Amino acid sequence: MDVSRPGKGRLRVAVTGASGDYGKLLLHRLERDPEVESILVLDVARPEGDKVEYHRVDLTRYDAEGDLTDALTDRPVDALYHLAFLFGPIRNGSLAHELEVIGTMNVLTAAGRARIPRLVVPSMTAVYGARGNNPALMREDSPLQGCPGSRFVTDKVEVEGQVRAFRERHPDMRVLVLRFAPVLGPSVDNPATRLLQRGVVPTLMGYDPLWQGLHEEDASRALHLALRAQTSGEFNIVGRGVLPLSGLIQQAGARPLPLPGPLFRAALRTLDVVGAGTLPMALLDYIHYSWVADGERAESALGFIPYHHVRDAAAALKRS
């Protein structure tokens, strides 16, 4: 069954992680899409929505796989968005790993058993890693070097490996992975927004790497486009243009504070960016080296052309 075929009829869409940032951005679009008949939410909390059909599923429980399979086979769906990933403050790294890595394993097993025609999974351009020898533009086939010091990033790399293996086992399914540049906007909460919304942002003296950013409205459009895209694979979802980190900070209404290495590391330790204290030091790589992804494939295969420049995405974070 191909949900991309014009005139197919009413669509049933399932969503995990509907209460997270990506879930909220997507549900808003699905509610307004006249071809979407219903939204099966598989989550621990029920969101608002006229089209929502709620089925409680906790992806960290031992019986999650069975619950998912039952829900997806009871009334088959045309597409499954697996959006249950953590970008807010992480207080329990082990629980996050259970949700993202073990939870994804449960979702993939259930999707295979239910023979879902389409699966969409978000990732991040941060999975490429920030290194001094990075190419000017990283394409989808670039190695995922990640950030060994950050479980936050490492779990996303592991999930991508799971999804890639799943796609190889199920060539009849459309499986899309959207690698998002840092999503910026007033309604999202992630390490980049928490860093840029501080009045003063420590940076590394002598280094000003290029950053990309994606306005939250463009992120929601990319998610929605994946519902009908006649393709599979990984796609870099990035905004228009790049900015040096110092410019990005200034556009967000904050002030960069260049510090020498030892002072910079001490300052990062004091930033409660994710709550667990592991990501702030891991951010060192991304504040040290450029990590710029090529969005050409998303434009040609998904039809995704960002409306917003990175400077506008950053400016959306300014405090009113």
C-alpha positions in Angstrom: 0.0 0.0 0.0 1.5 3.4 -1.0 0.3 6.5 0.8 2.0 8.6 -1.8 -0.4 7.8 -4.5 -2.7 10.7 -5.4 -6.4 10.2 -4.8 -5.7 7.3 -2.4 -8.4 8.5 0.0 -8.5 9.1 3.7 -5.2 8.5 5.6 -4.8 7.0 9.1 -1.6 8.1 10.7 0.0 6.7 13.9 2.3 8.7 16.1 4.5 7.9 19.1 5.9 10.7 21.2 3.0 13.0 20.3 3.5 15.0 23.5 7.1 15.9 22.6 8.2 18.9 20.5 8.2 17.1 17.1 4.9 15.5 18.0 3.2 18.8 18.7 4.6 20.3 15.5 3.3 17.4 13.4 -0.1 17.0 15.0 -0.9 20.6 14.3 -0.4 19.9 10.6 -2.1 16.5 10.5 -5.2 18.1 12.2 -5.4 20.6 9.3 -4.7 18.1 6.5 -8.1 17.2 4.9 -6.8 13.9 3.7 -5.9 12.7 7.2 -8.9 10.9 8.7 -7.5 10.0 12.1 -4.4 10.2 14.2 -3.6 7.1 16.4 -1.6 8.4 19.3 0.6 5.8 21.0 1.8 7.6 24.1 1.7 7.9 27.9 -0.4 11.1 27.6 -3.3 12.0 25.4 -2.9 15.2 23.4 -5.8 17.4 22.3 -7.1 17.1 18.8 -10.4 16.4 17.0 -8.8 13.5 15.0 -6.9 11.9 17.8 -7.6 8.3 18.7 -5.6 7.5 21.9 -4.0 4.2 22.9 -1.9 4.3 26.0 1.6 2.8 25.4 4.7 3.2 27.5 7.7 2.3 25.3 9.9 1.6 28.4 7.6 -1.2 29.6 8.4 -4.9 29.0 5.0 -5.3 27.3 5.3 -2.3 24.9 6.0 -4.4 21.8 2.7 -6.3 22.3 0.7 -3.2 23.0 2.1 -1.5 19.9 1.4 -4.6 17.7 -2.1 -4.9 18.9 -2.8 -1.2 18.3 -1.3 -1.2 14.8 -3.0 -4.3 13.7 -6.5 -3.7 15.2 -7.1 -0.9 12.6 -4.2 -0.7 10.1 -2.5 2.7 9.5 -0.9 4.2 6.4 2.0 5.7 8.2 3.8 5.6 11.5 5.8 8.5 12.9 8.1 7.4 15.6 8.8 10.6 17.5 9.4 9.4 21.0 12.9 11.0 21.5 14.1 13.2 24.3 15.3 16.7 23.6 14.3 18.4 26.9 16.3 18.3 30.1 17.3 14.7 30.8 17.4 13.8 34.5 17.8 10.1 34.0 20.3 8.9 31.3 19.4 5.2 31.8 15.7 5.9 31.3 16.4 8.0 28.2 18.4 5.1 26.8 15.5 2.7 27.5 13.0 5.0 25.8 15.1 5.8 22.7 17.0 2.6 22.0 14.9 -0.1 23.6 11.7 1.8 22.7 12.7 2.0 19.1 13.4 -1.7 19.0 9.9 -2.3 20.2 8.5 0.1 17.6 10.4 -1.5 14.7 9.3 -5.0 15.7 5.7 -4.0 15.9 5.9 -2.0 12.6 7.3 -5.0 10.9 4.6 -7.3 12.2 1.9 -4.9 11.3 3.4 -4.3 7.9 3.1 -0.6 8.1 3.6 0.9 4.6 5.6 4.0 5.9 7.8 4.8 8.8 9.2 8.2 9.6 11.9 8.7 12.3 13.6 12.0 13.3 17.4 12.3 13.9 19.8 15.2 14.1 22.7 16.6 12.0 24.7 16.4 15.2 25.1 12.6 14.6 27.8 13.5 12.0 29.9 14.9 14.8 31.9 18.1 14.9 35.5 17.5 13.9 38.4 19.6 12.6 38.5 17.4 9.4 34.8 17.6 8.6 34.1 18.4 4.9 32.6 21.8 4.1 29.2 20.1 3.6 28.3 16.7 5.1 26.0 14.6 2.9 23.7 11.8 4.0 26.4 9.2 3.2 29.0 10.8 5.5 30.0 8.7 8.5 28.1 9.2 11.7 31.0 10.0 14.1 28.7 11.3 16.8 30.0 12.6 20.1 31.4 9.8 22.2 31.1 11.9 25.4 27.4 12.4 25.0 24.8 9.7 25.5 22.3 12.1 24.1 24.0 12.0 20.7 25.2 8.4 21.0 21.7 7.0 21.5 20.6 8.8 18.3 23.5 7.2 16.3 22.5 3.8 17.7 18.8 4.3 16.7 19.9 5.2 13.2 21.7 1.9 13.0 18.6 0.1 14.1 16.4 1.9 11.5 18.9 1.3 8.7 18.9 -2.5 9.4 15.1 -2.5 9.6 14.9 -0.8 6.2 17.2 -3.4 4.7 15.0 -6.2 6.1 11.8 -4.5 4.8 12.5 -3.2 1.3 8.8 -3.0 0.6 8.3 -0.3 3.2 9.1 3.4 2.9 11.4 4.2 5.8 12.5 7.9 6.1 15.0 9.3 8.6 15.0 13.1 8.9 18.2 14.5 10.3 17.3 17.9 11.6 19.6 20.8 12.2 19.1 22.4 15.6 15.4 23.3 15.7 14.8 26.9 16.9 11.6 28.6 17.8 9.5 29.8 20.8 7.7 26.5 21.3 10.6 24.0 21.3 12.9 23.0 24.1 16.3 21.4 23.2 20.0 21.9 24.0 20.4 24.6 21.3 17.4 26.7 22.4 18.4 26.5 26.1 22.0 27.5 25.2 20.9 30.4 23.0 18.3 31.7 25.3 20.8 32.5 28.0 21.7 36.2 28.3 25.4 35.4 28.0 26.7 32.3 26.2 30.3 31.2 26.8 32.3 30.5 23.6 35.8 29.2 23.0 38.3 32.0 22.4 39.8 31.8 18.9 37.0 29.6 17.5 33.8 30.6 15.8 32.4 27.5 14.0 29.6 27.7 11.4 26.2 26.6 12.7 22.9 25.8 11.0 19.5 26.3 12.4 16.0 25.3 11.4 12.9 27.3 12.2 10.3 25.2 14.0 7.7 26.0 11.2 10.1 24.5 8.6 10.6 21.5 10.8 6.9 20.9 11.0 6.6 21.2 7.2 9.4 18.6 6.7 7.7 16.1 9.0 4.4 16.6 7.1 6.1 16.3 3.6 7.4 12.9 4.7 3.8 11.6 4.8 3.6 11.6 1.0 7.2 11.5 -0.2 7.8 8.8 -2.7 11.3 7.9 -1.4 13.2 6.2 1.4 16.5 6.9 3.2 18.1 9.6 5.2 17.6 13.3 4.6 19.3 16.4 6.0 16.7 19.0 7.0 18.4 22.3 7.4 17.4 26.0 7.2 18.6 28.5 4.7 22.2 29.7 5.2 24.7 29.4 7.9 26.0 31.7 10.6 29.1 31.7 12.8 28.2 30.7 16.3 28.8 34.3 17.6 26.3 35.6 15.0 23.7 33.0 15.9 24.0 34.0 19.6 23.6 37.7 18.8 20.6 37.0 16.5 19.0 35.2 19.5 19.4 38.3 21.6 22.2 37.0 23.7 25.9 38.0 24.0 28.8 35.7 23.3 31.5 35.6 25.9 34.8 34.2 24.4 36.8 32.4 27.1 40.2 30.6 27.0 40.0 26.8 27.1 40.2 26.2 30.9 37.7 28.9 31.8 35.4 27.8 29.0 35.3 24.2 30.3 34.6 25.5 33.8 31.7 27.7 32.4 30.3 24.7 30.5 30.2 22.6 33.6 28.0 25.2 35.2 25.4 25.2 32.4 22.5 23.0 33.2 21.8 22.4 29.5 20.2 19.0 29.8 19.9 18.5 33.5 22.1 15.4 33.8 25.3 17.4 33.3 26.6 15.2 30.5 25.8 17.2 27.4 27.3 20.6 28.4 30.9 19.2 28.2 30.0 17.2 25.1 28.9 20.5 23.5 32.6 21.5 23.4 33.0 19.8 20.0 30.1 21.6 18.5 31.4 25.0 19.8 34.9 24.2 18.6 34.4 22.9 15.0 31.9 23.5 12.2 29.3 20.9 11.3 27.3 21.9 8.3 25.0 19.5 6.5 24.0 19.6 2.8 20.2 19.9 2.3 20.1 19.2 -1.4 18.7 15.7 -1.2 15.8 16.8 1.0 15.0 19.5 -1.7 15.2 17.1 -4.6 13.6 14.0 -3.1 11.2 15.4 -0.5 10.4 18.8 -2.1 11.6 20.5 1.1 12.7 24.0 0.6 13.1 26.0 3.9 11.2 29.3 4.1 13.4 30.7 6.9 17.0 31.8 7.1 19.0 30.6 10.1 19.2 34.2 11.4 15.4 34.4 11.4 15.2 31.0 13.2 17.6 32.4 15.9 15.7 35.7 16.1 12.5 33.7 17.0 14.2 32.9 20.3 14.4 36.5 21.4 12.7 37.2 24.7 9.7 39.5 24.3 
